[in-house]
Amino acid sequence: MGAALLAQVLDTLGPLTTAYIISAYKLPEQLIRLVARLQGPSRSFYIHVDATAPAAVHERIVQGLTSHPNVHFLPRHACRWGDFGHVRATLKGLAAIDDSGLDPDYVALLTGQDYPIKSNEHIDQYLSRRAGASFMNHRPLPVEGLEQGGYERLPEGLVPGSLPIHFGSGYWCLHRDAVEYVAEFLRAHPAFVPFFEQVRVPDEMFFQTILLNSPLRGTIVNDDLRFIKWPGPKVLTSDDWHEIQAAPDLFARKFDADTDAGIMDLIDRHLLASPAGSPSR
């Protein structure tokens, strides 16, 4: 299909709709900036602020975002590194999206320290041209570099349904078909969540294990669409600008305005100031 014909087809389908689930615990001004940059009539935001965050942080986030009708705040709970809190926040976001009746084309999971490195137009074009695909970093256990290949993270006993465990980045962008499958799977397998509540760092296995054992596994692209520097993830600064500029990814993490807000200024000025051309990736 030629580029012109593809553009006409996409136009007839209407704008791509995206819901962003964002987990945050600090840097309220940076979170407000992130939402402002991603704002648009076909986007919605579901924000979980860690219950351990200082009251002033939560209050500033609410104050800065509550006027937007497409921004929704999720019930708060504590999220500690390595526990189930991060998965629980994501599940709350997915439930809120389902309750809204919006049925977005894509759901993207971000943190308050992520930032787009492509324009909204580019992101929409990229996802529209790959409709039906989901984007998630994944690999089966055992994983080289993890203690006991990752099996030491699991409690005694078998995973419900004896599913092979898959591992990967805790952040992803899922097509609506994958989101619907996750909901259906969890309804059909009520023991899955209690099992993963005992897993160490479950956000790096929970959704991968569901989807890489599903009929949709062929639609899962092994890519989380993020520019990240390891080990870390490293806090990105202006020293990383040329690598960020050249990266084909849609998002990058992580940023810290208290360390270097200038890198986000560079991104705004040079990468996000005007609509991008056709995605090259």
N, C-alpha and C positions, 0 to 999 in steps of 0.2 A: 504494500500500500504506500503510495507516494505521500510526501510530507503534507502537501496541500490537502489531499483527500482525507488524511488522518486528522488534520486540524478541523476540517468540516465535520467529521464524525464526532470528534470530541465536543465541538460546539453544540451539536444536537443533544448531547447527553446532559448538558447543564454543568454548572460549576461543581468541581470536586468538593465534597464535604469532609472535613477532618475534625476529629475531637482530640484534644491534647489532655492527657492526664499528667499533672506535674506534681512531683513531690519536692517539698522545700522545708528548710529548717533555719535558714539564716539569710542574710543579704536581701532584705525586702525590696530595696530600690532596684536591685538587679533583677529580681523576679518580675517586678512591675514593668521594667524595661523589656524583658523577654516576652511577656504577654502583649505589650504594645507593638513589638516588632512582628509578632505572628498574627495580630488582629486582622479580622476580615469578616464579611457577612456570612461566609460559608464555613466558619470555624467556631468551635466552642471549647471551653476550658474547664477542667475539673481539677481543683487544686486541693492537695492535702498538705497542711502545715503540721509538722511533727508536734505532738503534744508536749514534748520536752523543750520546745523552742521558748525563749523568753516571751512574756506577755507583750512587751513592746514590739517585738518582731511580728507577732501575729496581728496585733492591732494595726500596725502600719501597712501590712499586706492587705488586710480587709479594707482599710481606709483608701488605699490606692487603687483597688480593683472592684470594689463592690458596686460602683456606678455602672459597670458594664453588664448588660443583661445576659450576655453569653458567657459570663464567668460564674462558676458555681463552686462553692466551698464544701468539701467533704467532711463528714464527722471525724474529729481528730482522735488519734491514739498515738502512743509512743512507738517510734521506729528506732531500734538500736541495731547497730551493725551486726549482721550475722543472724538476726532473728527473723520471725515471720512477719514482722510489722510492715516491711516494705511490700511484700506480696499482698498483705491485707489491704493496704492503701490502694494498690492497683485494683484489687477486686471490688473495693468500694467505688472506685471510679467507673469500672465497667458496669456495675449495677446501676449507678446513677445515670450513665449514658442510656442504658436499656430503659430505665424508668422515664427518661425524658421523651422517648418516642422518636428521637431524631434519626436513628439508624444511619450514622455517618459512613461514608465509603471507607475511611481509614481511621484507626485509633493509634496515636503515637504516644509513647511513654517517655517523658523527659524528667530531668531534675531542674531545680531552680538555678543550677550552674551550667546548664546547656545554653547554646545560642545558635541560631541558624547561620549558616555561611552561604546559603543560597536564598534568593528572593522567594516570597510566597508564590509568585507566578511560576518560577522555576520548579519549586517543590510540587505544585499542582500538576504541572506538565509532566514531570518525572513520574509521579504516581499514576496519573491518568494513562500514560503510555504503557504502564505495566499493571493495569487493573486486573485484580485477581491474585496478584503476587503479594506475599507478605515478606517482611525483612527482619531477620533475626539471626544473630550470630549463634552458631551451634556446632557441637561435636559430641559423639557418644563417649561415655565413660568406657575404659579408663582414659584419663587425660594426662599427658606427660606434664610434669611440673607441679601437679597437685599431689598432696600426700595420699599414698595408697591409690593413686590415680583418681582421687575424688571420692572413693568409697568410704573413707573415714568420716565423711560428712553425714552419712546416712545412719539412721537408727537401726537397731536389730530388727530383723524381719524383712519380708518382701514388700516391695512397692505394690499397692493395690493393683490387681490385674497382672502382676509380674511384668510390668512394663520396663523395658530397658531405659536407663536413665540417660538423659542428654544434658549437656552443660553449655553455658555460653554467657554472653553479656546480659546484664539485667535489664537492658533498655532496647526497645524494638518499635516497629511500625507495622501494625497488622491490618490486613484487609478485613472487611466486615464478615466474610465467610469464616475466617479464622476466629474472629471474636465470637461469632455465634457458636462455632464448634466448641470453644472453651466453655461457654456457658452450658451447652448441652452435656458436655463431658462431666462437668462438676455436678450437675443434677443427677446424672446416671451413676456417678461414683462418689457417694458421700464420704467414703473413707479416705479419699485422696488428700483433702485439706488437713485432717488430723495427722496423717502421716507426715506431710511436709511441714507441719508445725514443729516437728521434732528434728528436721533437717537443718544442718548448719549452712548458712548463706543460701537459703532456698530460692531467693530471687534469681539465682544463676542456673536453676534447674527446673523450676516449677512449670513455666510456660513452654520451655523447650521440650520437656518430657511429654507433655500433653500433645503438642502439635507435631513433633517428629515421629510420634507413634500413631498419627491420624491418617485418614484418607487424603488429607490436604498436604502431606509432607512434600509432595512434588512441587507445591506452589511456594514453599518456604525458601526464599533466597538467603544464602548464608552470608549476610551482610547487615550490620545494624545501622548503616548509613551515617556513621559518626567518625569524625576525625578525633583520635585520641592518641596521646603520647604516653608510652610506658617506659619505665615502671611508674606506677602511680594509681590512678591517672594523674599525670603531671598538670599543675596549674599552668594554663597557657598564658603567655605574655607577648609583648611586641616582638620579642626575639623569635617567636614562632610564626610571624606574619607571613613570610614567603611560603612556608609549607602549607599554612592554612589557605592562602590565596590559590595555590596550585591543586589543592585537594578536590576530588570529585564529589565528596560527601555532601549531604544536605545539612548536617548539624555538626557541632564540635563541642567537646567538653574536656576539662572543666575550666570555667572562668571564675575569677574572684576579683570584683571591682576594688576591693581594698588592697589587693596586690598590684593590679594593673588594669585600670578601666580603659586605658588607651587602646588596647587590642580590640575591644568591642567598637570603639570609635572608628578604627581603621576598617573593620568589617562593615559597619554601617555606611561609611563613606565610599568604599571602593567595591564592595560586593553586593550590597543591598539597596543602593541608591536608586537603581532603575531596574526594570524587568530584565531578567536574563534571557539569552537566546534559547534555542532548543537545547535541552539537556544533552550533554555529550556522553554521559555515562551509560 
